[in-house]
Amino acid sequence: MRYICKGEEPQELIEFKSYKNENWKPSFDNLTPDVKNALYANLLLEQNYICCYCEQELEGYNYHIEHLNP
């Protein structure tokens, strides 16, 4: 497994999480497409387009977040 030095989270994710209240909790399942796209772009840049688990090169759309069970 590769070590990834984490940077700042995307502003879109920060704003999304700020809507948390007693009736609603942010989760991956309710991410909006713009937040999800910003998150994917950020992760790809941080990881230099390499999967941190299997070290496979990520290109096109052959990836998704947490594709292996922990």
C-alpha positions as CSV (number, residue, x, y, z in Angstrom):
1,M,0.0,0.0,0.0
2,R,1.3,3.5,-0.9
3,Y,1.5,6.2,1.7
4,I,-0.5,9.3,0.6
5,C,0.3,12.7,2.1
6,K,-3.1,14.2,2.5
7,G,-3.7,17.8,1.5
8,E,-6.6,20.2,2.0
9,E,-10.1,18.9,1.3
10,P,-11.9,20.5,-1.7
11,Q,-13.9,23.6,-0.9
12,E,-17.0,21.9,-2.3
13,L,-16.7,19.2,0.3
14,I,-16.2,21.7,3.1
15,E,-19.3,23.5,2.1
16,F,-21.3,20.3,1.7
17,K,-20.4,19.2,5.3
18,S,-21.3,22.6,6.7
19,Y,-25.0,21.8,6.1
20,K,-25.0,19.2,8.8
21,N,-27.7,19.6,11.4
22,E,-29.8,17.6,13.8
23,N,-32.0,16.3,11.0
24,W,-29.4,15.6,8.3
25,K,-25.9,14.1,8.4
26,P,-23.6,14.3,5.3
27,S,-22.6,10.9,3.9
28,F,-21.0,9.6,0.7
29,D,-24.4,8.4,-0.5
30,N,-25.9,11.8,-0.5
31,L,-23.0,13.7,-2.1
32,T,-24.0,15.9,-5.0
33,P,-22.4,15.3,-8.4
34,D,-20.3,18.6,-8.2
35,V,-19.0,17.6,-4.8
36,K,-18.2,14.1,-5.9
37,N,-16.4,15.3,-9.0
38,A,-14.3,17.8,-6.9
39,L,-13.5,14.9,-4.5
40,Y,-12.4,12.6,-7.3
41,A,-10.2,15.3,-8.9
42,N,-8.6,16.1,-5.6
43,L,-7.9,12.4,-4.8
44,L,-6.4,11.8,-8.3
45,L,-4.0,14.7,-7.9
46,E,-3.0,13.7,-4.3
47,Q,-2.3,10.1,-5.4
48,N,-0.6,11.1,-8.6
49,Y,-3.2,9.0,-10.6
50,I,-2.1,5.8,-8.8
51,C,-4.3,3.7,-6.6
52,C,-2.8,3.7,-3.0
53,Y,-4.0,0.1,-2.4
54,C,-3.0,-1.8,-5.5
55,E,-0.8,0.8,-7.1
56,Q,-2.5,0.4,-10.5
57,E,-2.5,3.5,-12.7
58,L,-5.8,5.3,-12.7
59,E,-6.8,6.5,-16.1
60,G,-10.1,7.3,-17.9
61,Y,-12.9,6.0,-15.6
62,N,-11.3,2.8,-14.4
63,Y,-11.5,3.8,-10.8
64,H,-13.8,4.5,-7.9
65,I,-13.3,5.6,-4.2
66,E,-12.5,2.7,-1.8
67,H,-12.6,0.0,-4.4
68,L,-11.2,-2.6,-2.0
69,N,-12.6,-3.8,1.3
70,P,-10.5,-2.6,4.2
